[in-house]
Structure formats: C-alpha cells, structure tokens
Amino acid sequence: MEMEVKIIADLKESDGLILNEITSLTGGFLNLKWKISTGKGQLLVKQYSNERFKREKLELIETRLQRQVILEKNGVPCPFLWQHKGRVIRFLDDRTAYMVQNFHSGKKENPSSITTTQMYSLGSACAIMHKAFSQLPAPSVKSLPIFGSYTMDLLLENFNSRMVKLLPNDHVEYRKALFALEPILNQLETDFFDKFPKGFTHEDFHSGNILFDGDFVSAIVDFDRNCYSYIWHDIGRAILSFALQDNTMNVEKVQAFHEGYSQHLPLTLTNIADALRLTWCIETPWWIQPKFFGECDETPSKFKDEMLWITKNWFNLV
C-alpha cells in the first residue's frame, strides 16, 4: 500500500522531512506501516485504521503514547516518538491519523531461537520498564481494563455465559477445553486477583513486540495498549511467549528471565508461577474460543495452545 500524498506533504511541512525512500511494512492488524529514509535518519510511519480506531479511541492511544515518551526519556529501550505541537498522533482529517517514530532495527525471537542471555536481557528490560512506569502519577480512577477477565466476577461470568451457549456441534476440542476450565475456576478463591500488584503495564508484552540486537533487547515496541493493570501480566505473557516450547517450559530460560528482572525489582520463581496463573485468568476468554480450534492463523493458535498448557499444568506450577 502506497503512502498517501497528504501524509508525505504533512511530514515535509510539520517536520521538514524529505522522503528519499518509502518501504511498506507488514504487521499490525489493518494499520499501515512504512519505513522511510530521510535526511534525519530512518523513521517508521504508522497510519491508524479508521475501521479499527475512531477519534475517541485514538485520543486514548495518544495518552498511552505520551507515557511512552516519558519512558524513553527515562532509559527504557523503546522508540523515540516524534511530536508535533505536543502530540504524537497527527490528525489530517476525519479519516487520516498517523504517527512517526524512530525506526529500530532488530530481530524478533521465539521460544526455539531465544538464548538464556537474551532471556536475562528481556527480564532486565521488563523490570526497567516497570520501574519507570511506577514513577508515573497513578490515574485518578484506578479502573482495570475492560478488554479481558481482570476480576473474578468477569471471569466467572464469561465462563458461565459460554457454557450456556455451548452447542453439540461445537468443535470437540473446544468443548473439552471449556470443560477443563471448570475444576480450576471452582477452586479459585474470591480474592484471587487481590494479591497481584497493580500499576501501569505494557499489556501486550509478547514476542512480536520485542526486538533484539545480538544478546540484548534493542527495543520494546507497540505501547498502544499500555494502561493501569496487573503488573505481573507482562511477566506471565513474556514467559509464555519465549520460554514455552513444544508444550514444555524451559526452566533455564525462566530462571534467566528471573535473574534479569531481579536485578532491578523483587521477583521470585513462585511469583512467576502466579503470573502464569494470572495470565491464564485474563487471557483464557480471548483464546479459548471455537474459532481458534480449527483452521486459524498461527498467532491465535499459539496463544490458545499456551492457555491449554496452563490448564493442564495449573496445579503443578511452582
């Protein structure tokens, strides 16, 4: 997809940028991305989908990106965001909104490719991010996200609703997975969520949003969903994304993450086990769905398999 002429013109007018080369990038559901080569270096331009994001939602994302601006200034390895008139997101008209950030080269790793040294760096980067987040003023209304099961009431309500809607012709593996949740839910205490620390989090801390340069994290990207939530959700999501391979948890990589994180903030291996359980509670309603138990894209299928692994191993985690 070619970049719109009006964006090219606005980049020149707002930032004095002359584009020497424009390369279309993949990734980002419905959003458009380009790497641009300019006299001021390589940058990334992201145009937000007007199908996914209305003006109200983009204003919320603007608030989240302003937190990223602060994190980058405080040493968190995340891209520098270009601002115009104090804002990150630029609105050209009712249909065109975009942002600009420095382009970060780097490699995305997965459970089979990531090394223990990289896991140590990931744990360290995660803690540095959490530490920087903790320095930000707490929100006036400490409301949790509404896009997952972040309370016991929401978790049970979601499960009961889907049990009622369960059909005989639903995929047999989906039916088995749904029934397998029940023993876990029955033994969860009503105050389960209360023991987890809250604060600002990345909220999308998976392998697709972490770039590595050699042994080290070069950039944490995509802060569009950062919000006030459960801090350990980032930890559980990272462990699942990088240390669970072929339905086996790589203990050495978990320990490396733990050691890296512990250099900056307290964390025990028991905490990590609880972070996995927390992640299961939040994400099971997202990924244990009929549409992911047949032909589906690789990413949701992987997330679904991670939830199934925790379901099977819930009572055997550290």
C-alpha positions in Angstrom: 0.0 0.0 0.0 1.4 3.4 -1.0 1.6 6.2 1.5 -0.9 8.9 0.9 0.3 12.1 -0.7 -1.2 14.2 2.1 0.9 12.3 4.7 4.1 12.9 2.6 3.2 16.6 2.4 2.5 16.9 6.1 5.8 15.3 7.0 7.6 17.9 5.0 5.5 20.8 6.4 5.5 19.7 10.0 9.0 18.2 10.4 10.9 19.3 7.3 11.3 15.7 6.2 12.1 14.9 2.7 11.5 11.2 1.9 14.2 9.6 -0.1 12.8 6.1 0.1 9.5 4.5 1.3 9.2 0.8 2.1 5.9 -0.7 3.0 6.0 -3.0 6.1 3.7 -5.8 7.2 2.3 -6.4 10.7 -0.3 -4.5 12.7 -3.9 -5.6 12.0 -5.5 -3.2 9.4 -3.0 -0.4 10.3 -0.5 0.6 7.6 3.2 1.0 8.3 6.2 2.3 6.3 9.9 2.6 6.9 11.1 5.9 5.4 14.6 7.1 4.7 15.2 10.8 5.3 18.0 13.2 5.8 17.2 12.9 9.6 17.6 9.1 9.6 15.3 6.1 9.2 11.8 6.5 10.6 8.7 4.5 10.9 5.3 5.9 9.9 2.2 4.2 11.2 -1.3 5.2 9.8 -4.1 4.1 12.0 -7.0 2.2 10.5 -10.2 4.3 10.6 -12.0 0.9 10.6 -10.5 -0.1 13.9 -10.0 3.3 15.6 -12.5 6.1 16.0 -11.3 9.6 17.2 -12.2 8.8 20.8 -10.1 5.6 20.8 -7.2 7.4 19.2 -7.3 10.1 21.9 -6.9 7.3 24.4 -4.0 5.9 22.5 -2.5 9.4 22.5 -2.5 9.4 26.3 -0.8 6.0 26.2 1.9 7.1 23.8 2.6 10.2 25.9 3.6 7.7 28.6 6.0 6.0 26.1 7.6 9.5 25.6 8.3 9.6 29.3 9.6 6.0 29.4 12.0 6.6 26.5 13.4 9.7 28.3 14.0 7.6 31.4 16.1 4.9 29.8 13.5 2.3 28.7 14.5 0.7 25.4 11.6 1.9 23.3 11.4 4.0 20.2 11.6 7.8 20.3 8.3 9.3 19.2 8.2 12.4 17.1 5.7 15.0 18.3 4.1 17.9 16.6 2.6 20.7 18.7 2.9 18.4 21.7 1.1 15.5 20.3 2.2 12.1 18.9 -0.8 11.3 16.8 -1.4 13.7 13.9 -4.9 14.1 12.5 -5.1 15.3 8.9 -8.8 14.9 8.5 -11.6 12.6 9.7 -10.1 9.6 8.0 -6.4 10.1 8.3 -4.4 9.8 11.5 -0.8 8.8 11.8 2.3 8.9 14.0 6.1 8.9 13.5 8.8 7.3 15.5 12.5 6.4 15.1 13.0 3.2 13.2 14.6 0.4 15.3 16.3 -2.5 13.5 16.4 -5.7 15.4 15.4 -9.4 15.3 12.3 -11.0 16.7 13.0 -14.2 18.6 10.8 -17.1 19.6 11.0 -20.0 22.1 13.2 -22.0 19.9 15.6 -19.3 18.9 16.0 -17.1 22.1 19.0 -17.7 24.2 19.3 -17.6 28.0 21.4 -14.5 27.7 18.7 -12.8 25.7 16.1 -14.0 28.3 18.2 -12.3 31.0 18.2 -9.1 29.0 14.4 -9.5 28.5 13.8 -9.8 32.2 16.0 -6.8 32.9 14.3 -4.7 30.2 10.9 -5.7 31.6 11.9 -4.6 35.1 13.3 -1.3 33.9 10.1 -0.6 32.1 8.0 -1.5 35.2 10.2 0.7 37.4 9.8 3.6 35.0 6.1 3.1 34.8 5.9 3.1 38.7 7.3 6.7 38.7 4.3 8.0 36.7 1.4 9.5 38.6 -1.3 7.0 39.4 -4.5 7.5 37.5 -7.3 9.4 39.4 -9.6 6.5 38.7 -7.8 3.2 39.1 -10.1 1.2 36.8 -8.9 -2.0 35.3 -9.0 -2.8 31.6 -12.4 -3.8 30.2 -11.0 -6.0 27.4 -10.3 -9.1 29.4 -11.3 -11.0 32.6 -9.5 -8.8 35.1 -11.8 -9.6 38.0 -13.3 -12.9 39.4 -16.8 -11.7 38.5 -15.9 -11.1 34.9 -14.0 -14.4 34.6 -16.9 -16.5 36.0 -19.5 -14.5 34.1 -17.6 -15.2 30.8 -17.3 -18.9 31.6 -20.9 -19.4 32.6 -22.1 -17.5 29.5 -20.1 -19.7 27.2 -21.3 -22.9 28.9 -24.9 -21.8 28.3 -24.1 -21.1 24.7 -22.2 -24.4 24.1 -23.6 -26.3 21.2 -23.4 -30.0 20.4 -21.8 -29.3 17.1 -19.1 -27.1 18.6 -15.5 -28.4 17.9 -14.9 -31.3 20.1 -11.5 -30.0 21.3 -13.2 -26.6 22.2 -15.8 -28.5 24.3 -13.0 -30.4 26.1 -11.1 -27.2 26.7 -14.1 -25.4 28.1 -15.0 -28.2 30.5 -11.3 -28.4 31.6 -11.5 -24.9 32.9 -14.2 -25.7 35.5 -12.0 -27.6 38.1 -9.7 -24.6 38.2 -12.4 -22.0 38.5 -14.1 -24.0 41.2 -11.0 -23.8 43.5 -10.1 -20.2 42.8 -10.7 -18.1 45.9 -12.8 -15.0 45.6 -9.9 -12.7 46.4 -7.5 -14.4 43.9 -6.9 -11.2 42.0 -6.3 -9.1 45.1 -2.8 -10.5 45.7 -1.3 -9.2 42.4 0.4 -5.8 42.3 -1.2 -3.1 40.1 0.3 -0.3 38.2 0.9 0.8 34.6 1.9 -2.1 32.3 2.7 -2.6 28.7 -0.3 -5.1 28.4 0.9 -6.5 25.1 4.4 -7.9 26.1 4.8 -10.8 23.7 7.4 -11.9 21.2 6.0 -9.8 18.4 6.7 -6.6 20.3 10.3 -7.2 21.4 13.3 -6.6 19.2 16.8 -8.0 19.9 20.2 -6.9 18.7 22.6 -9.7 19.5 22.3 -10.7 23.2 20.3 -7.6 24.2 16.8 -6.2 23.9 17.1 -3.3 21.4 13.5 -2.1 21.6 10.2 -2.7 23.2 7.5 -1.6 20.7 3.8 -1.1 20.4 2.7 0.7 23.6 -0.8 1.3 22.2 -2.4 -0.8 24.9 -0.4 0.3 28.0 -2.7 1.0 30.9 -3.3 0.6 34.6 -3.5 -3.1 35.1 -1.8 -6.1 36.8 2.0 -5.7 36.5 2.6 -9.4 36.5 0.5 -9.9 33.4 3.5 -8.6 31.4 5.7 -11.2 33.2 3.4 -14.1 32.5 2.9 -13.2 28.9 6.7 -12.9 28.3 7.4 -16.3 29.9 4.7 -18.0 27.8 5.9 -16.2 24.6 9.5 -17.0 25.0 10.0 -20.0 27.3 7.2 -22.4 26.4 8.4 -24.6 23.5 6.6 -27.7 22.2 4.4 -27.8 25.3 7.5 -27.9 27.6 8.5 -25.0 29.8 12.3 -24.3 29.5 13.2 -23.8 33.2 16.7 -22.5 32.3 15.2 -19.6 30.3 12.6 -18.9 33.1 15.5 -18.7 35.6 17.4 -16.3 33.3 14.4 -14.0 33.0 14.0 -14.1 36.8 17.7 -13.2 37.3 17.5 -10.3 34.9 14.3 -8.9 36.4 15.5 -9.3 40.0 18.5 -7.0 39.2 16.0 -4.2 39.3 12.8 -5.3 41.1 11.9 -8.1 43.6 10.6 -11.3 41.9 10.6 -14.9 43.0 10.0 -18.1 40.9 6.8 -18.5 42.9 5.8 -15.1 41.7 6.4 -16.2 38.1 4.2 -19.2 38.6 1.4 -17.0 39.9 2.0 -14.6 37.0 1.3 -17.5 34.6 -2.0 -18.2 36.5 -2.9 -14.6 36.4 -2.3 -14.5 32.6 -4.5 -17.6 32.2 -7.3 -15.9 34.1 -7.1 -12.7 31.9 -6.5 -14.3 28.5 -8.5 -17.6 28.6 -11.7 -15.8 27.5 -9.7 -14.4 24.5 -8.2 -17.6 23.2 -10.4 -20.5 24.3 -12.9 -19.8 21.6 -14.5 -22.1 19.0 -12.9 -20.1 16.1 -9.4 -21.0 17.3 -10.0 -24.8 17.4 -9.8 -25.4 13.7 -8.3 -23.6 10.8 -6.9 -20.3 12.1 -3.9 -18.0 12.0 -0.7 -19.1 13.7 -0.6 -16.4 16.3 -4.1 -17.0 18.0 -3.4 -20.7 17.6 -0.2 -20.3 19.6 -2.0 -18.2 22.3 -4.7 -20.9 22.5 -2.1 -23.6 23.0 -0.5 -21.6 25.8 -3.8 -21.4 27.6 -4.3 -25.2 27.2 -0.8 -25.8 28.6 -1.6 -23.8 31.8 -4.9 -25.5 32.1 -3.2 -28.9 32.1 -0.3 -27.8 34.4 -2.2 -25.4 36.7 -1.8 -27.5 39.8 1.8 -28.4 39.1 3.3 -24.9 38.6 6.0 -23.9 41.1 
